[in-house]
C-alpha cells in the first residue's frame, strides 16, 4: 500500500499474478486482524482477553445427552441451540496452547466433554472458531487517505451481535461523506466535521436561504448549526448518521427529526445562533409554540 496526496495505490498477488489498483480513499473493512490497519500504522490499544469461547456447527453421536439451552458447570458454560447443530462453549480454564491454530474436531470434543460432563462424541463438524472478549479501539479512524470501519477499527465480545450493529453504523457514518464533496463553511467535511462533533452534539448543516433551517433548530441546545456552502441541508446525529436531509430551501420534516433525536430545551445564554451559526434565523420560521402543518 502506498499513500499519495490524491489517493492510495494498492499492489497484491493473486493466482493470476501481480495486480494493482488506485483509489481516492481506501476503507479497511477487513476484520479484527486487519492488514490495512497494520500497513497504515494505526495504533490498536485495548484490554487483553479474560474469557475464551468457541462456537461450532456439528453433529453428536448422542445429542439427547446434552441439555438444550444454557448450562453452567464449574468448568464453563455450554449453549446448545436455539439453532439445530449449533453449540457455543465458554471455557473457564483459559486460552488454548495455540490460539492461532485451526480449530479441530478433537479440540471441540475435548472442551465440550470437559465442560458438560456428558459422554458425547463429535461425529462431524461443518465449522468452528474461537473468540474472546478482548476489547480494542484504534487511536483514530483516519490516517491520511486510509479509513477504517467495522472490526478493523474496534473489537470486543461478540455477545449480543453488537459488532454487526457497530459496523452498520460505521458504514452509515462514513458512506455519505465519501459519496460527495460537502463543505462546512469553507472546509472539507471529511477534515472538519469530527472536530465540530467532539462535544457529542448533533450538527445541522444549514444550506437554506437566510438560515431558515437554523431558525427551526434554535430551541434545541444539543444541536450545533454550521453554514453549508451548498445543499442539501442535513441534520447529523452525534454518531455521524444522517437523521434528516432536505433540498435547499426545503425544511419539511426537520422539526420532527429534531424532536425525535434531540430533547428540546431553552436556547443557550446569548442565543443559539450567536454560538453556532453566522446566519440568522429566517423571519418566516415558526416559533416552537405555534402549531405546525
Secondary structure, 3 states (H helix, E strand, C coil): CEEECCEEEEEEEECCEEEEEEECCEEECCCCCCHHHHHHCCCEEEECCCCEEEEEEEEECCHHHCCCEEEEECCEEEEECCCCCEEEEEECCCCCCCCCCCCCHHHHHHHHHHHHCCCCCEEEEEEEEEEECCEEEECCCEECCEEECHHHCEECCCHHHHHHHHHHHHHHHHHHHHHCCCEECCEEHHHHHHHHCCCCCEEEEECCHHHHHHHHCCCCCCEEEEECCCCCEEEECCCCCEEEEECCCCCCCHHHHHHHHCCCCCCCCCCHHHHHCCCCCCCCCCCCCCCCC
